Amino acid sequence: MAMEKRLVIRDCHARAITAATFVPWRREYVTAAEDGQMRYWEFDSGKLVQTVNEHSGWVTDIICWLEYKAMFTASNDGTIIVWSSTGTVHQRIELNHPVYCLAWQHRRSQLIAGMSGSIRAYDLKEGSLTGAPYLERKAQVIKSHIDIVKCLLCVDARVYSGGYDQRLVVHEAAPGERELVATNIVKSAHDAGINCITYARDTENTWIITGAFDHVVKIWSPECKLIHRITDQLYSVITGLCYVPRNKTIWVSSSSELILIIEPKSGENVSEFVSTYRELARDKDRQTLMALKYIVEANEVVATTKRRQLVIWKHEQTAATITLPSKKPFECLAYTSKSPILIFSGGTDGYLIKWEQQQLNNFAYSQEVFSLSDTRVSGRSDVLDEEETDSSTESEGEDGSGSTVERQRKRKQSCQSVTKQTTGVTMLRSVYVESQDDLVVGCEDGTIYIWGYDEEAKRALQEMSISEVDQTLLKKYGSLLPSTSDLLADEPHGTKEDSVTNRVAGFVCKHVLQHHSSSVTGLVVVEPNGHKCGGGSDSKHVRWAEGKIYLLSGGWDRNVCLWDIQTGKLVDKVRYQQKTPDKDGDLASDGVITDMAYSPERNEFAYSSTDRLVYIRKFAETGSEMKMAAVLQGHEGDVTQVEWNDLRQCWVTGSEDGTIRLWAADGMSCLAILAAGGVVSALCIDKRNGCVVAGVHDSIKVYDVVLYKLVQTNSGHKDSIRSIIHIPERSQYVSASWDKTLRIWNSYVKRGSHKQFSYASDMPPEPGLETVRIQMAVSSYVTHLLCPFIVISFHCKRWSLCSLNAVRCLIFLSFSTLIFVSCIQTHQ
């Protein structure tokens, strides 16, 4: 939901552009110049439509009144012209004094004009014959300024004016009266003349924004109380201001080639997080921007430049709302849904970045960087190797102390070697364990890191008691605390563990898992304690050890390993029931493992491979019991991605052959093939509606798995997308790319669906994939049966049926089809 450049109209005039706006009833842009000439431009193509010359001096302002389809122009030649809907002069008012700005007061139907030292209010009278608007030639004069009034703004019943006398004045009329009175005058609103004014509004607040020659933008309350003073990156005169309600930001131009984007609630500069700013910064053909104006009817921003150009930005719903830059390409993403929501990203430089959205600013994100080379390893996995175990046993002394010393020495050496080799290691996969608040990261060197919050710091925070609080302060300010406050309770403060305590505790590396000999490309977390396994009539409750949490990992070495996350120990790896003496007897696939997924309902995990297959196995605590359940075969290229669609109960795979395939839950059949149009480099499932979200080169494509069609495309990345996650709590997709950016997008929402669902049990009943396929097949069958009975009568130029038998056949087949499909849905 960003603003993207749509059109640039070059060489609009021979002289500098002084005003521009959009005429909605003609769907044309109109510009005016210093020589008094006005030109109309076609909305879509930007072609010149009409040129008029009615003013003899600078055209200082242009506004439109949509209700009567009238346009007003002001000039320093001392005239105000009212234009009809056809573009002809309807009324001309001679003032003999320059007019610098105009505004329309909708509540009182008044035209407000800014003059030198005063403003004038013209009442409206309707024409007796045509009904076209006319202005009373006699106006009310309010002398609330002592210099030129350069800008006007009408908000509700108030009229705001700003001038070169540094004043910001509020004008209001008494109830039932039409006479304006200056009710509030801020004499030194700026240190120099006020040049432009606009307003911003959301569901809770209204702000007045002013810009002046002192290089400062100020945000005021409606009563003209100063809220924010903004000087960041403003090095020249403020020439343009506009508020974009679509993304709730303020655009500022200050005679520079770049715009400043401000979030009004916090008053912070969020330019670097908005893709519009970054695109403009990369544009080699950018020009010095002058005036800015937001067009409500077209959802566009119009800017004029010093080189007499008109630049137009269009609001795009599918564009990225936020862009988070980095110095290195990104590879993997993970997030935690606990408040506050955190996003974790890993790249090619060996650095892990934690992103957190600021509370008062929806655009700005703070980041904390963690380096693998600086990790404080608190534990290392024990490799499951029989020979190593036997050798360590033989080396024990009679008292058994020798083996302990030897293991500690080896562990210290291995930790030091790991620290030295982690500089610049690429992180390929990451997954967040919500129950443990742990982040698991797989790297290209075969190492798996488990990050978590410092346990010692967590315990220290949780054991803080009320005795540690200053009793004097508690007694003095205790009445201000709510009755439910822990400080007023007898129990120790912080005994209950929460996510906030974890955030304060700090993030450290807890375990380093080493067994893979090459890149780790697949990670899956399994929490099997008490879950229900699917699979038909033999479904049962499977119990493991209390509190056990397992991690499955796979990579280029073609091994699938099973780890205990809590202890950081290797439990087992996928083995055949009868181990063969062959070297490759324990390999899980014939090709490199590229991705992994897990189905909690079926207690099965799947892993994709470069041998064009996807393997599905039953999960067990022992590697030899992880039996093969199915093999998905059909892709014509390396299978790069695999996911389990929990809402639609099917497997989803993506491949280098440019297709996305949907498979039955048991893996026995392919339900659908979706054309992606390129290599599928990332894949995730929308947790609200079950749609498939795929990264295809530099675009994100969203597919409806019920209708089998592409429903949304998001573009903006400049290089391959490597990872995508869905954050349902914010209705956002987050993508990581090799173009060194993270981009945040609005997630897909089905038309007419106002309620979103988080779990399959909350979803309304919809036809399954098999039902949709049968409906389409029956519809096609009925169409083929009816074709022989339909004849085109060219002589009568109308459609007719051959005989009464054809009509009977049509009715019979229609009812049969409805009954047949209803029976299928009832059976399912």
Backbone hydrogen bonds, N-H to C=O, Kabsch-Sander energy under -0.5 kcal/mol:
donor,donor_aa,acceptor,acceptor_aa,energy
2,A,316,E,-1.2
4,E,2,A,-0.6
4,E,314,K,-2.9
6,R,312,I,-2.8
7,L,312,I,-1.6
9,I,310,L,-2.8
10,R,8,V,-0.7
11,D,307,R,-0.5
12,C,308,R,-2.8
18,T,32,A,-2.5
19,A,32,A,-1.4
21,T,30,V,-2.1
23,V,28,E,-3.3
26,R,23,V,-0.8
27,R,23,V,-1.2
28,E,23,V,-1.6
29,Y,41,W,-2.5
30,V,21,T,-2.5
31,T,39,R,-2.4
32,A,19,A,-2.4
33,A,37,Q,-1.6
34,E,16,A,-1.6
36,G,33,A,-1.6
38,M,52,V,-2.8
39,R,31,T,-2.4
40,Y,50,Q,-2.8
41,W,29,Y,-3.3
42,E,47,K,-3.0
43,F,27,R,-1.5
46,G,42,E,-1.4
49,V,40,Y,-3.1
50,Q,40,Y,-1.1
52,V,38,M,-2.9
54,E,36,G,-0.6
55,H,36,G,-0.9
59,V,33,A,-1.3
60,T,58,W,-0.9
60,T,74,A,-1.4
61,D,74,A,-1.2
63,I,72,F,-2.3
65,W,70,A,-3.3
66,L,64,C,-0.5
69,K,65,W,-0.6
70,A,65,W,-2.2
71,M,83,W,-1.8
72,F,63,I,-2.8
73,T,81,I,-2.0
74,A,61,D,-2.1
75,S,79,T,-1.3
76,N,58,W,-1.9
78,G,75,S,-1.2
80,I,93,I,-2.1
81,I,73,T,-2.1
82,V,91,Q,-3.2
83,W,71,M,-3.5
83,W,81,I,-0.6
84,S,88,T,-2.8
87,G,84,S,-1.5
90,H,82,V,-3.3
91,Q,82,V,-1.7
93,I,80,I,-2.9
94,E,92,R,-0.5
95,L,78,G,-3.6
95,L,93,I,-0.5
96,N,78,G,-1.2
99,V,75,S,-1.7
100,Y,114,G,-2.7
101,C,114,G,-0.8
103,A,112,I,-1.8
105,Q,103,A,-0.5
105,Q,110,Q,-3.2
106,H,104,W,-0.8
109,S,105,Q,-0.9
110,Q,105,Q,-1.7
111,L,122,Y,-2.4
112,I,103,A,-3.2
112,I,110,Q,-0.6
113,A,120,R,-2.8
114,G,101,C,-2.6
115,M,113,A,-0.5
115,M,118,S,-2.7
117,G,115,M,-0.8
117,G,147,D,-2.5
119,I,142,I,-2.0
120,R,113,A,-2.6
121,A,140,Q,-2.3
122,Y,111,L,-3.0
122,Y,120,R,-0.5
123,D,121,A,-0.6
124,L,109,S,-0.7
125,K,134,Y,-3.3
127,G,132,A,-2.2
134,Y,125,K,-2.5
136,E,123,D,-2.6
139,A,137,R,-0.6
140,Q,121,A,-2.3
142,I,119,I,-2.8
142,I,140,Q,-0.5
143,K,141,V,-0.6
144,S,142,I,-1.5
145,H,117,G,-1.0
149,V,115,M,-2.5
150,K,148,I,-0.8
150,K,162,G,-1.2
151,C,162,G,-2.0
153,L,160,Y,-2.3
155,V,153,L,-0.5
155,V,158,R,-1.7
158,R,155,V,-2.3
159,V,171,H,-2.3
160,Y,153,L,-3.6
161,S,169,V,-2.1
162,G,151,C,-2.2
163,G,167,R,-1.3
164,Y,148,I,-2.4
166,Q,163,G,-1.3
168,L,186,V,-2.0
169,V,161,S,-2.5
170,V,184,N,-3.0
171,H,159,V,-2.8
172,E,181,V,-2.7
174,A,179,E,-0.6
177,E,174,A,-2.5
181,V,172,E,-2.8
183,T,170,V,-2.2
183,T,181,V,-0.8
184,N,170,V,-1.4
186,V,168,L,-2.9
187,K,185,I,-0.9
189,A,166,Q,-1.9
189,A,186,V,-0.8
190,H,166,Q,-0.8
194,I,163,G,-2.6
195,N,211,G,-2.4
196,C,211,G,-1.8
198,T,209,I,-2.3
200,A,207,W,-2.3
202,D,205,N,-2.4
207,W,200,A,-3.2
208,I,220,W,-2.5
209,I,198,T,-2.9
210,T,218,K,-2.4
211,G,196,C,-2.2
212,A,216,V,-1.3
213,F,193,G,-2.3
215,H,212,A,-1.0
217,V,230,I,-2.3
218,K,210,T,-2.3
219,I,228,H,-2.5
220,W,208,I,-3.6
220,W,218,K,-0.5
221,S,225,K,-2.0
224,C,221,S,-2.4
226,L,224,C,-0.5
227,I,219,I,-3.2
228,H,219,I,-1.5
230,I,217,V,-3.3
231,T,229,R,-0.5
234,L,231,T,-1.6
235,Y,233,Q,-0.7
238,I,212,A,-1.8
239,T,237,V,-0.7
239,T,253,S,-2.0
240,G,253,S,-1.6
241,L,292,L,-0.5
242,C,251,W,-1.7
244,V,249,T,-3.0
247,N,244,V,-0.7
248,K,244,V,-1.0
249,T,244,V,-1.5
250,I,262,I,-3.0
251,W,242,C,-3.1
252,V,260,L,-2.1
253,S,240,G,-2.2
255,S,289,L,-0.6
260,L,252,V,-2.6
261,I,259,I,-0.5
262,I,250,I,-2.6
262,I,260,L,-0.5
263,E,268,E,-2.2
267,G,263,E,-2.4
268,E,263,E,-0.7
270,V,261,I,-2.3
270,V,268,E,-0.7
271,S,261,I,-0.6
273,F,270,V,-1.4
274,V,270,V,-0.5
274,V,271,S,-1.5
277,Y,274,V,-0.6
278,R,274,V,-1.4
279,E,275,S,-2.6
280,L,276,T,-2.0
281,A,277,Y,-2.3
282,R,278,R,-1.5
283,D,279,E,-0.8
284,K,282,R,-0.5
286,R,283,D,-1.0
289,L,256,S,-2.7
290,M,304,T,-3.4
293,K,302,V,-1.9
295,I,300,E,-3.6
296,V,294,Y,-0.7
299,N,295,I,-1.2
300,E,295,I,-1.5
301,V,313,W,-2.1
302,V,293,K,-3.1
303,A,311,V,-2.6
304,T,291,A,-1.7
305,T,309,Q,-1.6
306,K,288,T,-1.8
308,R,305,T,-1.2
310,L,9,I,-2.4
311,V,303,A,-2.9
311,V,309,Q,-0.5
312,I,7,L,-2.7
313,W,301,V,-2.7
314,K,4,E,-3.4
315,H,299,N,-1.8
316,E,2,A,-3.1
317,Q,315,H,-0.5
319,A,316,E,-1.0
321,T,744,I,-2.5
322,I,744,I,-1.4
323,T,273,F,-3.6
324,L,742,L,-3.6
326,S,740,K,-1.8
330,F,737,S,-2.3
331,E,346,G,-3.1
332,C,346,G,-1.7
334,A,344,F,-1.8
336,T,342,L,-1.9
342,L,336,T,-1.0
343,I,355,W,-2.3
344,F,334,A,-3.4
345,S,353,I,-2.3
346,G,332,C,-1.9
347,G,351,Y,-1.0
348,T,329,P,-1.5
350,G,347,G,-0.5
350,G,425,V,-0.5
352,L,370,F,-3.7
353,I,345,S,-2.6
354,K,368,E,-3.0
355,W,343,I,-3.4
355,W,353,I,-0.6
356,E,366,S,-2.5
357,Q,341,I,-0.6
358,Q,364,A,-2.3
361,N,358,Q,-0.6
366,S,356,E,-2.9
368,E,354,K,-2.0
370,F,352,L,-3.4
372,L,350,G,-2.3
374,D,371,S,-0.9
375,T,372,L,-1.1
377,V,375,T,-0.9
378,S,509,C,-0.7
381,S,512,V,-2.1
383,V,381,S,-0.6
385,D,383,V,-1.5
389,T,385,D,-2.0
390,D,386,E,-2.5
391,S,387,E,-2.4
392,S,388,E,-2.1
393,T,389,T,-1.7
394,E,390,D,-2.1
395,S,391,S,-1.4
396,E,393,T,-1.1
400,G,397,G,-0.7
404,T,400,G,-0.7
405,V,401,S,-1.8
406,E,402,G,-2.2
407,R,403,S,-2.6
408,Q,404,T,-2.1
409,R,405,V,-2.2
410,K,406,E,-2.5
411,R,407,R,-2.6
412,K,408,Q,-2.1
413,Q,409,R,-2.2
414,S,410,K,-2.6
415,C,411,R,-2.3
416,Q,412,K,-1.9
417,S,413,Q,-2.2
418,V,414,S,-2.3
419,T,415,C,-2.0
420,K,416,Q,-1.8
421,Q,417,S,-1.4
422,T,418,V,-0.7
422,T,419,T,-0.6
424,G,349,D,-1.0
425,V,422,T,-1.5
427,M,347,G,-2.3
428,L,426,T,-0.6
428,L,442,G,-2.1
429,R,442,G,-1.6
431,V,440,V,-2.2
433,V,438,D,-3.4
434,E,432,Y,-0.8
437,D,433,V,-1.6
438,D,433,V,-1.6
439,L,451,W,-3.1
440,V,431,V,-3.0
441,V,449,Y,-2.8
442,G,429,R,-3.0
443,C,447,T,-2.3
444,E,426,T,-2.2
446,G,443,C,-1.3
448,I,513,L,-2.6
449,Y,441,V,-2.8
450,I,511,H,-2.6
451,W,439,L,-3.5
451,W,449,Y,-0.6
452,G,508,V,-3.0
453,Y,437,D,-0.6
454,D,506,G,-2.0
458,K,454,D,-2.2
459,R,455,E,-2.5
460,A,456,E,-2.1
461,L,457,A,-2.1
462,Q,458,K,-2.4
463,E,459,R,-1.8
464,M,461,L,-0.9
468,E,465,S,-1.5
469,V,466,I,-1.4
474,L,470,D,-2.2
475,K,471,Q,-2.4
476,K,472,T,-1.9
477,Y,473,L,-2.8
478,G,474,L,-1.0
480,L,477,Y,-1.3
481,L,478,G,-1.4
485,S,482,P,-1.7
488,L,485,S,-1.1
489,A,486,D,-0.7
495,T,492,P,-1.0
497,E,495,T,-0.5
502,N,498,D,-1.5
503,R,499,S,-2.2
504,V,500,V,-1.9
505,A,501,T,-1.5
506,G,502,N,-0.9
508,V,452,G,-3.4
508,V,506,G,-0.5
510,K,450,I,-3.0
510,K,508,V,-0.6
511,H,450,I,-1.5
512,V,379,G,-1.3
513,L,448,I,-3.8
514,Q,512,V,-0.5
515,H,446,G,-0.7
516,H,446,G,-0.7
520,V,443,C,-2.2
521,T,519,S,-0.7
521,T,554,G,-1.5
522,G,554,G,-2.0
524,V,552,L,-2.3
526,V,550,Y,-2.8
530,G,528,P,-0.6
530,G,542,V,-0.7
531,H,528,P,-1.5
533,C,531,H,-0.5
533,C,540,K,-1.7
534,G,601,E,-5.7
539,S,536,G,-1.3
542,V,531,H,-1.3
542,V,540,K,-0.5
543,R,541,H,-0.5
548,K,545,A,-1.9
550,Y,526,V,-3.0
551,L,563,W,-2.1
552,L,524,V,-3.2
553,S,561,C,-2.1
554,G,522,G,-2.0
555,G,559,N,-0.7
556,W,519,S,-2.4
558,R,555,G,-1.6
561,C,553,S,-2.6
561,C,559,N,-0.5
562,L,572,D,-3.7
563,W,551,L,-2.8
564,D,569,K,-2.8
565,I,549,I,-1.8
565,I,563,W,-0.7
566,Q,549,I,-0.5
568,G,564,D,-2.3
569,K,564,D,-0.8
570,L,382,D,-0.9
571,V,562,L,-2.6
571,V,569,K,-0.6
572,D,562,L,-1.5
574,V,560,V,-2.6
575,R,623,G,-0.9
579,K,577,Q,-0.7
585,G,582,D,-1.5
587,L,584,D,-1.1
588,A,558,R,-3.1
589,S,558,R,-0.6
593,I,555,G,-1.7
594,T,608,S,-2.1
595,D,608,S,-0.8
597,A,606,A,-2.4
599,S,604,E,-3.5
603,N,599,S,-1.2
604,E,599,S,-1.5
605,F,617,R,-2.5
606,A,597,A,-2.6
607,Y,615,Y,-2.1
608,S,595,D,-1.8
609,S,613,L,-1.6
610,T,592,V,-1.6
612,R,609,S,-0.9
614,V,632,L,-1.6
615,Y,607,Y,-2.4
616,I,630,A,-2.8
617,R,605,F,-2.9
618,K,627,K,-2.5
619,F,603,N,-2.4
625,E,622,T,-1.3
626,M,623,G,-1.2
627,K,625,E,-2.0
629,A,616,I,-3.1
630,A,616,I,-1.6
632,L,614,V,-3.3
633,Q,631,V,-0.7
634,G,612,R,-0.7
639,V,609,S,-1.7
640,T,638,D,-0.7
640,T,654,G,-1.6
641,Q,654,G,-2.0
643,E,652,V,-2.8
645,N,643,E,-0.5
645,N,650,C,-3.0
646,D,644,W,-1.0
649,Q,645,N,-1.3
650,C,645,N,-1.2
651,W,663,W,-1.8
652,V,643,E,-3.0
653,T,661,R,-2.3
654,G,641,Q,-2.1
655,S,659,T,-1.5
656,E,638,D,-2.5
658,G,655,S,-1.1
660,I,674,L,-2.7
661,R,653,T,-2.2
662,L,672,A,-2.4
663,W,651,W,-2.8
664,A,669,S,-2.5
667,G,664,A,-1.6
671,L,662,L,-2.6
671,L,669,S,-0.6
672,A,662,L,-1.3
674,L,660,I,-3.5
676,A,658,G,-2.5
676,A,674,L,-0.6
677,G,658,G,-1.2
680,V,655,S,-1.6
681,S,679,V,-0.9
681,S,695,G,-2.6
682,A,695,G,-1.1
684,C,693,V,-2.2
686,D,691,C,-3.0
690,G,686,D,-1.9
692,V,703,Y,-2.3
693,V,684,C,-2.9
693,V,691,C,-0.5
694,A,692,V,-0.6
694,A,701,K,-3.0
695,G,682,A,-2.9
696,V,694,A,-0.7
696,V,699,S,-2.6
697,H,679,V,-1.0
697,H,695,G,-0.7
699,S,696,V,-1.9
700,I,714,N,-2.8
701,K,694,A,-2.8
701,K,699,S,-0.5
702,V,712,Q,-2.9
703,Y,692,V,-2.7
704,D,709,K,-2.5
705,V,703,Y,-0.7
708,Y,704,D,-1.5
709,K,704,D,-1.1
711,V,702,V,-2.8
712,Q,702,V,-1.3
714,N,700,I,-2.9
716,G,698,D,-0.7
717,H,698,D,-0.8
721,I,697,H,-2.8
722,R,736,A,-2.9
723,S,736,A,-1.4
725,I,734,V,-2.3
727,I,732,Q,-3.1
730,R,727,I,-1.3
731,S,727,I,-0.7
732,Q,727,I,-1.7
733,Y,745,W,-2.1
734,V,725,I,-2.5
735,S,743,R,-2.5
736,A,723,S,-2.6
737,S,741,T,-1.3
738,W,720,S,-2.4
740,K,737,S,-1.0
742,L,324,L,-2.8
743,R,735,S,-2.1
744,I,322,I,-2.6
745,W,733,Y,-2.9
747,S,731,S,-2.3
753,S,750,K,-1.9
754,H,752,G,-0.8
757,F,688,R,-0.5
762,D,759,Y,-1.0
763,M,759,Y,-0.5
763,M,760,A,-1.0
772,V,768,G,-2.2
773,R,769,L,-1.9
774,I,770,E,-2.2
775,Q,771,T,-2.6
776,M,772,V,-2.3
777,A,773,R,-2.2
778,V,774,I,-2.9
779,S,775,Q,-2.4
780,S,776,M,-2.2
781,Y,777,A,-2.2
782,V,778,V,-2.6
783,T,779,S,-2.0
784,H,780,S,-2.0
785,L,781,Y,-1.7
786,L,782,V,-1.9
787,C,783,T,-1.4
789,F,786,L,-1.3
790,I,786,L,-0.6
790,I,787,C,-1.3
791,V,800,S,-1.3
793,S,791,V,-0.6
793,S,798,R,-1.2
794,F,792,I,-1.0
797,K,793,S,-1.2
798,R,793,S,-1.3
800,S,791,V,-1.3
802,C,789,F,-1.4
806,A,803,S,-0.6
807,V,803,S,-1.0
808,R,804,L,-2.1
809,C,805,N,-2.4
810,L,806,A,-2.2
811,I,807,V,-2.2
812,F,808,R,-2.4
813,L,809,C,-2.5
814,S,810,L,-1.9
815,F,811,I,-2.1
816,S,812,F,-2.1
817,T,813,L,-2.2
818,L,814,S,-2.0
819,I,815,F,-2.2
820,F,816,S,-2.3
821,V,817,T,-2.5
822,S,818,L,-2.2
823,C,819,I,-2.1
824,I,820,F,-1.7
825,Q,821,V,-2.3
826,T,822,S,-2.3
827,H,823,C,-2.3
828,Q,824,I,-2.1
